[in-house]
């Protein structure tokens, strides 16, 4: 069935010598995977390789098959090109990292309009703002709202945060965040991107909070893998 939907490019892998398989998070159908036949060699096709960069926002006309099957794109239109993201090393590194995070976190082939809106709005914010050193941290934390394990806030003044339970507690458990790390972690709670510039993290704080968030994802998402781009991200932000 030929259908239209907005879509955010999440991942591409080479298939054979001339083709790609692209994974997108779509507004109407959740995660969808598309076969892009001949895209690496064809110059006349209206489906161009340049359209499928990480976090590109597209309008797709596609033949959608049953769940788990590859789909085929009939036509594509760029909605947000992300000039700033693709031309800035810092933003480009964030984009690659977050694309991997979404790829390993979201598998559902079903509509979730609120999650799609969060992704599109967040990535547009990244495109249009220069002060983005803490963007990936808040993005990860707020993504947990849609994945079902955002921190429980009832006992937020407790001395520990239990990563397994996702709640604050006064019991020092094995996977608990405490002390200065907890103080820094709490800076992200309950805020949005527009006040992110007010959060003061040192390079060391930023690395520590990132490690905590990655561990949090690993504990709550079956099959979640550390992004390969994590090492590059840490290197880029080590002196910021």
N, C-alpha and C positions, 0 to 999 in steps of 0.2 A: 504494500500500500504506500503510495506517495504521500508524504507528510512534510509539513514545515515546522521548524522549531529553531529557537535561538540555542546556541551551543558554545561552550568554552572548551578550547583545546587543552587536554591534559597530558597526553602522551602520544608519541609516534615511534614505531619500530619498523625497520626495513624488512620488506618481504620480497625475496628474490632480488633480482638486479634492478628492477625498474619500478617497484611498487612499495607502498607504505600501508601499515595498518595504524589508523588513528583512533585514539580513545578520547571521547568528549563527554563532558557533563552537560546534558541538554535540559532545557527548561521544561519540556513536556513529557520526557520519557526517562529521566535519570541518566545513568551511564549507558552510553551506546558506543559500539566499536564499528569503524567503517573501513572497508577495503578501498584503497585509492590506487587503482590499477594504472600503471604506466606513468605515474605522476613525476617520477624522477627523470623521465626522458621527453615527455610530451610537452611541446611548446604551444600547441593550439588549443588545448583543453581549457575550459573555463574554471576548472578546479586546479589552482596553482599551489606549488610546494610552499611558497612564501605565506600562504594563508594559514598554515598549520604550525605556527610557532607557539610555544607554551603560553597559555592564558589569553590567546587571541579569542575575541568574541565574534562569532559568526552567526549568520542566518542561513540555515541549511534547508534545502529541499532534498529529501532522501527517501529511498525505498527501505522502510523498516521491516525487518523480518521478526521471527519469533525470538524469545529471550535466548541469549547465549549465541545467537548466530551473527555472522558478519552482515553489515548493512552497506548500501551503496548510495553515494551522493550523486544527485542529478545536477544540482546547482548550488552555488555558495556565494554569499555576499558578506564582506567585512563590515562589521558594525563598530568595533573598537580596534584600531590598529595597534595601539600601545607604543607610539613613537618613543616616548620617554623611557619606557621599560627596556626596549630593545637597544637603546643607544647609551645606556648608563650601566656601567659594570655592576655597581651595587644593586640596582633594581633588577638587572638581568639575573644576577645570582639568586636574589630572593625569588624571582619568578620560577626559575628552574627548581629550586628547593620546594616551593609551595605546590608546584604542579606534581611533584613526586609525592608529597604528603597527601594531596587529594586522591591521586591514583591508588595509593595503598590504603586509603581510609574509606573510600566510598565505592561500593560494589552494586548497589541496588539499581535495577532496571525498572524504576517506577518514578512517577512524578513527585517531586518535592519542591514546590514553588518557592517556599521560604528559604530553603538551602540554596537553590539556584540564585535567588535574589541576593543572598548574603555573599556568595562568591563573586557575582558580577559587580556588585557595589563596592566590595572590598578591593578588587583588582583595579577598578576605575579610580578609587582613592589613591592607590599606589602609583598609578599612571600620572596623576595630577598633583602630587605633593612631593616635595624634595626631602623633607625631614622624615625619613622612613627607616632609620636605624633600628627602631623597635617594632616595626610593622609586623614582621613575621612572628614575633612572640605573641602579640595580641591576637593576630589572626589564628594561630594555633589554639590559644585558650578559648576564644569565642567559637571556634569551629566545634569544640566539644559540646556546645549547647545543642547542636543539630545531630551529633553522634550519640548523645544520651549520657554523657558523663561529666557535665560541667560541675565544678566544685559545689558541694552543698554548703550554703552560707549560714546555716542556723547558729553554729558555734564558731564563727569566724575569729573571735578573740582568743581562741584556745592556743596552746603552745605548739601544737603540731598539726601538720596536714598529712593525712593518711592517703597515699597515692592509690592504694588498692581499693579502699572504700570510697575515695573521692570526697572525703569529709574532714572537717577540723575536729581535733580531739585533744585531750590532755594526757593521753596515753602515748608513750614513746614506742611506736611499733617499728618493725623492721624496715618497711618502705615509707618512712615518714620524713617530711621536710620540717626543719626546725631552725631556730636561731636567726642569723642574718639572712640566710637563704629564704626563710619564710617571710621575713620582712620585705625582701625584694619581690618575691612572688606575689604578695598581696597587693603590690602597686598596680598590677594589671587587672585586678578584680573589679568588675562593675563599671569599667570605663569604655569609651568608644574611641575610634580613630582620631576624632577631632581634638581630643585633649591629650593625645599620645605624646606630643612634643613636651608636655609638662612632666613626663616621667623621666627621672634622672637615673640612668643606669651607667655604671662604668663598663668598660669592655669586659672585665672579669665577671661582673654581675650578669651581663647579657649572655655570656657563654654558659654560666651556671644555670640560669633560668631556662635557656634553650635545652640543656641536657635534662633538666627536670621535666620539661614538657614532652620531650621525646620519650622518656621513660614512662610517663603517664599514658601516652598513646600506646606504647608497647604492652602495658599491663591491661589495657581495656579493649584493644582491638585484636582479635584473632587473625593471624597472618600478616600483621603490620610489619613492615621492614624499614629499617633506618634508610633514609634516602642516600643514594650515592653522592649526591651533591652536598651533603652535610659537611664534609671535610673542607670543601671549597668555601662554603658559607662561613664557617668558623674562621678560615684564613682571612677572608675579605673583611670581616668585622672584628678581627682581633685587636686592631689598633684604633677603632672608632669609639 
